[in-house]
Amino acid sequence: MSIEDKDLVDAIGVENLSGKLVMTIADHLDWADERAHLHALRDKFNAYLGAIQGDDLVASYPDAAGRTVVIELLSEVEIPESGLKFLEHATSTAGELGIEVRVRSGGAAL
């Protein structure tokens, strides 16, 4: 599973220390076509937000009930400025819903 499979959750689990539910987006794409990459990233984030806000998440993953949710983006490559701007907006939107966003790019946390 990956960023290209917008209707599937790439990885999900509960962090041992925090008890938070972490939904991971696995982004293996390069940024040669920034427009297409941003579109894929937006679609994936929107699908995750929709699942979190709807009944789908708890129905398919009962351990999600009552937990703080984190969306974690794992990008294999460095994210360009356009991607970082999108992520700032996504983080703000998710924050308003009580959802945390974490980003790791090329092995480094942003």
Secondary structure, 3 states (H helix, E strand, C coil): CCCCCCCCCCEEEECCCCCCEEEEEEECCCCCCHHHHHHHHHHHHHHHHHHHHCCHHHHHCHHHCCCCEEEEEEECCCCCHHHHHHHHHHHHHHHHCCCEEEEEECCEEC
